Amino acid sequence: MGGAAIRQRPASAPVAAGADGRTWAAHAAAVWAFAFAALSFYWAAGGTIGLAAVGGTIEGTARSHEWFTSIVSLTALAKAVGGMLALSLVRTWGERIPRTVRLAASTAAGALLAVYALLNLGARALQAVGIVATPASMHSAAAWWHLLLWDPWFLAGGVLFLAAAWQFHLASRRERA
């Protein structure tokens, strides 16, 4: 058969990201999203570890309210979809989704997460120093957990998704050139 064999990338192979291999942000965003989804799935299944860090009223009502299980299940699925979105930027199976859709969705996800985190960090900081009263639904320990853990966690996710979108944009531009 005298011709050169055509070699295809396996479906799990990274999409070419230029000579420098810039796919770290998408992989980190996926790990971030899947870890966050795992925690939500745990809470949806009835787990209570860590609920006190979210808010006092949630901890006491989590097991007895179907709304909590439904909301946490939906957010867990959304987080898992976010992880798949991040991976779609750097895996060949993601090429089935139009480039503009993946770029817009990952940029929007990153922007929403970052803005949400920054607004919450500002509000929690004002609560922490006593300028604004902490709502009764969130006792002061939960406010500190939000300030020191949850809100920075959301900000990290936003930054990772934005970095992944930027790396994807640059790699796509290089591939088209």
Disulfide bonds with the S-S distance in Angstrom:
none
